[in-house]
Amino acid sequence: MPRFMSALRFDGDAPGLIAKGEIDGQTWNLTWLEHRGPRVSFNADNDFAMVAPVTLGFSAAVAAVAGRTVVFGVAPADAVAVRADGYEVSTLGAHDCFIAIFDDDEIPERVVAVDRHGRASDAHALAPDRSDVVDVGRRITVEAVPITGDPSYEHIVARGTVGDASWTHSVAVSGESMHEYTDTRAPNGFGGGGGGFGPLQSPGPARVLRVRGAGGSSTGVQTLHGWADPRVVRIELRLDSGEVIEVPVVGRELGIATVLFAIGLPPTAEPAIIDGFDETDRLIGRTWPRLHFP
């Protein structure tokens, strides 16, 4: 059974700092942000992990550091503690934030707010329940495209269709940077794309999966793309409906520090979470697309 490790509150060390600590020699901090609306950010050894936007009620997100799961967020105003997997951690008193650090890598599905009488006052699902719904999966295709030739030239690494519309995702690696380009096309050929250069990413102590780009399109296709730790061999996208869609892992041939993924969806589809699994089919990373691109 997992147990909580204690988290201490510090005030005044840095602007917005709520709490800080250490996990197996790796320092972490929990910070309140006002830029682009109130948010709470968790960082480990200066390695960005996850940001939970503050909404009315209950907000929570998950990160992983050194094989340990970290659950953090903002509790309802009447909460004095938060419970997950049968264990409780007190709220920190600053902006009603909380942070719970487990001594294993199991990811809870739900967190519960506890009031001063010890009663559950609210609950927040960290992921929608899996369902047998097959709706979007019937309307799309997605496939990996093997890379051959010089990686500094642009190569399509993934492609697919959404109904009669289509999309491709291309990359080129040069030195320490990578160019990515996503193109979408309506059935009549109308469309276009966009992309840009950015530094090559590396997995860190708190990062296994990261959404790098997301966009809608007048062509009837919305796209998501990102990167993952090379230990990830299988990726699942879970929609708000609970439907689960397999997303190909691509780009291993590039020989960079990460693997890549991309998918096209109908504009009405609501991506909820992206899960990454290792070669033993163990869940080793989770991220929320809307936390990167709200």
C-alpha atoms as one frame of an Amber mdcrd trajectory, in Angstrom:
protein
   0.000   0.000   0.000   1.266   3.491  -0.758   1.768   6.021   1.991   2.041
   9.784   1.984   5.332  11.521   2.579   4.950  14.814   4.433   5.061  18.150
   2.626   6.078  21.317   4.503   4.770  24.814   3.929   7.138  27.748   3.470
   6.177  31.403   3.096   8.262  34.276   1.782  11.166  32.323   0.264  10.164
  33.332  -3.260   7.195  35.058  -4.898   4.235  32.687  -4.941   6.109  29.808
  -3.278   3.674  27.638  -1.331   5.723  24.579  -0.417   9.035  22.929  -1.147
  10.803  19.719  -0.287  13.018  16.917  -1.498  12.398  13.484  -2.993  15.413
  11.172  -3.104  17.769  14.126  -3.437  15.658  15.953  -6.024  14.274  19.270
  -4.847  10.712  20.281  -5.678   8.547  23.334  -5.194   4.878  24.188  -5.432
   4.209  27.716  -6.683   1.144  29.904  -7.145   1.019  31.637 -10.542  -1.196
  34.509 -11.702  -0.015  34.692 -15.324  -2.764  33.650 -17.765  -5.124  33.187
 -14.841  -4.532  31.601 -11.432  -2.623  28.314 -11.527  -0.581  26.141  -9.250
   2.683  24.772 -10.663   4.767  21.803  -9.506   8.444  21.689 -10.458  11.152
  19.147  -9.620  14.806  20.196  -9.963  13.684  23.063 -12.216  12.071  20.533
 -14.556   8.537  21.607 -15.462   6.074  18.866 -14.650   2.463  19.996 -14.668
   0.272  23.009 -14.068  -3.251  22.698 -12.669  -5.574  25.583 -13.586  -7.647
  26.848 -10.697 -11.377  26.425 -11.217 -14.364  26.829  -8.962 -14.410  23.844
  -6.669 -11.646  21.282  -7.048  -8.527  21.196  -9.270  -5.878  18.496  -9.267
  -3.062  17.094 -11.405  -0.398  14.400 -11.194   3.363  14.376 -11.709   6.033
  11.727 -11.101   9.455  12.145  -9.502  12.003   9.387  -8.901   9.407   6.658
  -9.176   6.997   8.415  -6.819   3.582   9.824  -7.653   2.826  13.446  -6.733
  -0.785  14.641  -6.595  -1.307  18.371  -6.171  -3.860  21.089  -6.780  -6.385
  23.353  -5.104  -9.046  22.042  -2.717 -12.498  23.535  -2.068 -12.524  26.368
   0.450 -14.244  24.263   3.134 -11.667  21.448   2.919  -9.017  20.914   5.597
  -7.555  17.779   3.997  -7.525  15.756   0.804  -7.835  11.964   0.669  -6.476
   9.632  -2.022  -6.298   5.843  -1.908  -7.388   5.919   1.734  -4.688   8.337
   2.910  -5.103  11.979   3.892  -2.881  15.038   3.619  -3.754  18.431   5.103
  -4.299  21.470   2.933  -1.420  23.932   3.100  -3.360  27.028   4.076  -2.027
  29.050   1.138  -4.647  29.417  -1.593  -6.207  26.126  -0.311  -3.457  24.179
  -2.116  -2.432  20.634  -1.319   0.334  18.249  -2.298   0.515  14.511  -1.597
   3.626  12.466  -2.336   3.339   8.679  -2.465   6.228   6.295  -1.948   5.354
   4.336  -5.096   4.356   5.083  -8.688   0.675   4.115  -8.536  -1.567   6.869
  -9.922  -4.840   7.432  -8.002  -7.979   7.788 -10.086  -9.760  10.136  -7.682
  -9.072  12.589  -4.852 -11.609  13.510  -2.167 -11.898  16.751  -0.189 -12.465
  16.330   3.565 -14.085  19.043   5.725 -13.280  19.863   9.358 -15.828  17.292
  10.528 -13.989  14.527   8.674 -16.707  14.219   6.055 -16.119  13.973   2.317
 -17.309  17.290   0.921 -16.298  16.936  -2.735 -14.508  14.572  -5.108 -12.381
  15.143  -8.182 -11.728  12.459 -10.780  -8.177  12.614 -12.078  -9.334  10.732
 -15.180 -12.701   9.788 -16.684 -13.662   6.168 -16.184 -12.748   3.903 -19.074
 -15.732   2.870 -21.171 -16.495   0.489 -24.008 -17.651   3.394 -26.168 -16.348
   3.180 -29.733 -17.387   6.327 -31.560 -14.420   8.501 -32.508 -12.344   5.376
 -33.128 -14.709   4.376 -35.941 -14.337   7.736 -37.657 -10.558   8.140 -37.645
  -7.418   6.348 -38.760  -3.903   6.970 -37.487  -0.652   5.266 -38.460   3.074
   5.562 -37.891   5.305   6.206 -40.898   8.843   4.754 -40.678  11.640   7.278
 -41.175  14.253   6.552 -43.820  17.061   8.822 -44.932  18.694  11.869 -43.416
  16.702  13.068 -40.334  17.707  16.668 -41.058  15.274  16.580 -43.986  11.582
  16.777 -43.197   9.906  13.375 -42.885   6.273  12.486 -42.280   6.239  10.431
 -39.057   2.478  10.027 -38.580  -0.627  10.448 -40.710  -4.303   9.674 -40.631
  -7.833  10.585 -41.559 -10.855  12.054 -39.811 -13.839  11.089 -41.916 -12.931
  12.231 -45.416 -10.412  14.808 -44.150  -6.723  13.966 -43.688  -3.667  15.082
 -41.731   0.089  14.503 -41.566   2.728  15.329 -38.962   6.322  15.881 -40.117
   9.609  16.468 -38.305  13.195  17.342 -39.129  16.082  17.266 -36.653  19.108
  19.499 -37.001  21.695  19.782 -34.252  19.925  20.499 -30.979  16.651  21.662
 -32.539  13.676  20.071 -34.199  11.212  21.435 -36.734   7.657  20.107 -36.603
   4.899  20.703 -39.129   1.276  19.546 -39.029  -0.830  19.691 -42.187  -4.598
  19.129 -42.380  -6.720  18.815 -45.506 -10.474  18.919 -46.052 -12.023  16.399
 -48.471 -11.878  19.020 -51.259  -8.124  19.517 -50.745  -8.537  22.843 -48.945
  -6.330  23.310 -45.927  -2.817  24.006 -44.810  -0.611  23.669 -41.811   1.719
  25.172 -39.312   4.706  24.398 -37.182   7.980  25.773 -35.969  11.439  25.167
 -34.606  12.139  24.340 -30.996  14.886  22.839 -28.866  15.115  19.072 -28.566
  13.429  17.968 -25.369  14.717  15.525 -22.779  12.776  13.476 -20.248  13.333
  14.715 -16.724  12.660  13.632 -13.166   9.073  14.851 -13.434   8.377  14.453
 -17.136   7.465  11.284 -18.990   4.875  12.678 -21.414   4.412  16.187 -22.758
   1.940  17.669 -25.225   4.004  19.953 -27.449   1.295  21.319 -29.717  -2.454
  21.316 -30.218  -4.705  23.027 -32.703  -8.103  23.166 -34.336  -8.745  23.547
 -38.005 -11.435  24.695 -40.394 -10.733  21.475 -42.298 -12.618  19.433 -39.694
  -9.544  18.060 -37.929  -8.099  18.933 -34.526  -4.575  17.687 -33.857  -2.423
  16.848 -30.842   1.266  16.057 -30.904   4.017  15.698 -28.356   6.883  13.630
 -27.035   7.516  10.899 -24.483  10.315   9.211 -22.591  11.792   6.474 -24.837
  10.708   3.886 -22.243   7.170   4.505 -23.530   6.240   1.908 -26.159   2.458
   2.363 -26.139   0.251   5.435 -25.748  -3.462   5.651 -24.987  -5.594   8.749
 -25.412  -8.713   8.735 -23.236 -11.547  11.072 -24.186 -14.002  12.708 -21.783
 -16.520  10.074 -22.888 -14.205   7.351 -21.547 -13.419   6.090 -25.047  -9.808
   4.919 -25.378  -7.838   5.385 -28.604  -4.401   3.913 -29.298  -1.847   6.489
 -30.471   1.256   5.222 -32.323   4.680   5.924 -30.850   6.867   7.305 -33.653
  10.284   8.813 -34.312  12.436   6.275 -32.511  14.612   6.139 -35.640  15.629
   9.771 -35.083  17.931   8.721 -32.243  16.985  11.698 -30.064  16.260  11.660
 -26.324  12.507  11.202 -26.800   9.960   9.422 -28.939   7.072  11.288 -30.554
   3.329  10.948 -31.032   0.603  12.672 -33.062  -3.098  12.176 -33.706  -5.959
  13.875 -35.530  -9.480  13.970 -34.061 -12.925  15.348 -34.920 -13.362  18.905
 -33.586 -16.072  17.699 -31.191 -13.830  15.114 -29.495 -12.675  16.146 -25.995
  -9.229  14.736 -25.095  -8.987  14.087 -21.352  -5.729  12.259 -20.580  -2.787
  10.673 -22.369  -1.201   7.600 -20.762   2.199   6.088 -21.587   3.061   2.430
 -20.966   6.427   0.656 -20.929   7.343  -2.683 -22.506   5.790  -4.555 -19.564
   2.531  -2.630 -20.187   2.977  -0.730 -16.925   1.616   2.806 -16.766   4.655
   5.072 -16.300   3.362   8.500 -17.335   0.182  10.514 -17.615  -0.575  13.999
 -18.838  -3.639  16.165 -19.449  -3.774  17.926 -22.857  -6.001  20.718 -21.584
  -3.525  21.587 -18.827  -0.921  22.408 -21.475  -3.348  24.072 -23.884  -6.445
  25.163 -21.923
